């Protein structure tokens, strides 16, 4: 399959990692490089053929929108930012779409589905014709090896000081990561934080009470500060 060559221009490591994982799951996208500021991006665009640029607006030094204004030949651009008010400025510069952080995967798919894809079928335009659905995944580094974990196999994630334990239907994985950062990386409505130490997969919840979540792997406590969020997310408030 012909692919579109992509670059990420992002100075926030977690945001860049999220985009990298999303791009890896789309068959017609190929990440060729990622840089942390607009000057590096400008140099890269001058020497490398790039089809798509995922561009953060708030960059150190030269800002993302200023980079677009000075480019002689602009690739297709998808802006990423935490600030909604810059959307109109982006569209004035003929960008493809505007993604608001934290970026959800379904919103990312909607954006890349707008890219000009000569001779390439979109992965979301006609799902009936797809041989297999796209399975979201992440790579985690364990003992210097990057291991693929499919999100639909995760049961829950538990914080263990500077590590997290990712419990899947196959096996658990111990990864050096902060739970809050991993929650952002998941970027999915299929997961919910139920306790300061636990994130659970919503599709794998069997039952719940006012104090705990019943999972296939056992009971997970509901933190006092998370009750309102949990009950609202599960659409069944408990008195």
N, C-alpha and C positions, 0 to 999 in steps of 0.2 A: 504494500500500500504506500502510495506517495504521502510524504509527511511535510508538514509546515515546520520550518526551523524557528525555534523560539529562544528568546533570552528573557531573563528576569532582572529587573533593575530595582533593587530593594535593599535598604540598609538595616532592616529589622530581621535578625536571623530566623525567628519563629515564623514570621510572615513569608519569608523566602522559602522556608522548608515546607510550609503548607502548599504554596504554589507549585513547588517541585513535585510533591506527592500527587497533586491533582493532575499536573501535566503528564506524569508517568502513567496515569490511568486512561488517557485518551489516545486511541490508536493513531490518529492523524497528526499528533503533536510530537515534536522531538526537541527536547531542551538541549541547546548547544553550549550555553554558558549562562552564568549569573554574575552580576556585578553589584557593588554597593553604592555607587554614586553615578551621577549623570556624565561626568567627564570620562570615566572608564567606559560608560555606555557609548559615548560619542566616538571614542577610539575604536571600540569593538565594531560599531556599525560601519566605520570607514574601511575596515579590512575584512569583514565577514559578511556573507550573504544571510540576511535575517528576514523572515516572513512576518513574524509576530513578536511584539515587545509588550511584556507585562510591566508597566511602569508605575512606580510609586510617585505620588505628587510631592510629598514632603521629603526631600533628599538633602543631605548636607551639601553646602555650596550651591551649585547650580540646581535649581528646582526642576521637577519633572516637566511642568508646563513650559518652562523656559527652554528646556532641551528641544521640545517639539517645535518651538518657534524658529529655532536656528537650523534644524535639519533640512538639508536640500532634498533628500529622498527619504520619505517616512515609511517605515513598514506599517503593517496593521497594528494598531495600538489598543490595548485594554488597560485602562487606568485602575490603580488600586490606591485606596486612601481611607483614612478613618474620618474624613471630613466631608460631609454631604454637600456643603455649600459650594464646592468646586466643580460640581457636575456640569453646570452650564458652560463654564470656561472650557472644559474638556471637549464637549460636543462642538464648540466653536472651532476646535482644532481638528475636527473630523476623526475623532476616535471611534472605535467600534463599540465599546461599552465602558461602563464605569462600575467597578466593584467596590462595595463598602465593606471595610473590615469590621469584625472578623468575617472572612469570606466563607460562605457555605458552599458545599460541593454542587448542589443543584443549581445555585445561582452562577457558579463558575461554568457549568455545562451550558446554561442558557447563553452566557456571554460568548463562549467559543463556538457555539452553534451559529453565531452571526458572522463568523469569519468567512472570507471569500475562499472557497475550497474548490478550485478547478479540478474536475475529475475525481473528487472525493465525496463520498456520501457522509452526511452527518451521523454521529452515533446516536443522536436523540431524535432526529427528524422522523424516522419510520421504525420504531422499535419492533414492529411485527416481523420485519425482514431480517433482524439481527439473529445470527446463529446462537450467540450467547450474550447475556446481559453483562455490562461492565461491572466488575466487582471492585469496590473501593478497597484500597490497601495502603499500608504504610510500611516503611522499612525502619527497623530498629537495630542499633549497633550493639551486639553482644559479643564480647571477646574478639573484637576487631573484625567481626563478620556482620554484614548487613543482611538481616533476616526479614523476609516478607511476612507480614501478618495481615490477613484479610479482616476488615472491620466487622463483617457479619459473623465471624467466628469468635469475637470477643464477648465474654460473659460479663466481666467487670474488671476494673482497675483499682488497685489499692495502693495508697501511699505508704512507703516504709522509709521514713526519713529522707535521705537524698536519693533514694531509689523508688521506683514504682514496680509493682507486680501486676503484669498483664495476664489475666486468667482467660484462656481460650478453651474452646471445646476439645482441642487437641492436647494442649499442655500449657503450663504457666511459663512466663518469661520475666526475668528480673532485669530491669533496665535502669541505668542512671539517668533520671529525668525528674523534673518537678511535676507534680500532679496538675497544677494550674496551667503550666505550659503545655502539657499533654492534652488537657481539655480543649485548649485553643487549636492544637494540631488536629484533633478529631474533627472539629468543625462540622458536627452532624446533629440533626434533630433526633437521631436514633440513640443518643447517649444523654444521660442526665446526671448531674452531680447531686448526690443524695446526702452527702456527709463530707466534712472537710478531708476525710481520708478515702472516700469511695466515689467512683463514677460507675454507673451500671448501664447495661444495654437495655433499653426500653422493651424491644421485642422479646427479651428473654425473662422479663418479669412474670412470675407465675401468680403472685398475689401480693398484697401489701396491707399493713395495718397502720395505726397511727404512729407506730414506733419503728417498724422495720419493713424491709423489702424481702420477699421470698423469691430466691433465685434457684435454678437447678443445682447450683453449687453450694447452696446453703443460704442462711439469712444474713442480710446486710442491714446495719442500723441506719435509721433516718436521723440526721442531725437536727437538733432543735431549730437552728437558724435556717434549715433547708426545707422545713415542712411545707411552708406555703408554696414554694416553688415546685416541690415534688407533686403535691396534690393538684396544683393547677396544670402541670404538665401531663398528669395522668387523667385529667378531666373527671375526677371523682373525689371532690373534697370530703375529708373526714372531719367530723366535729369532735 
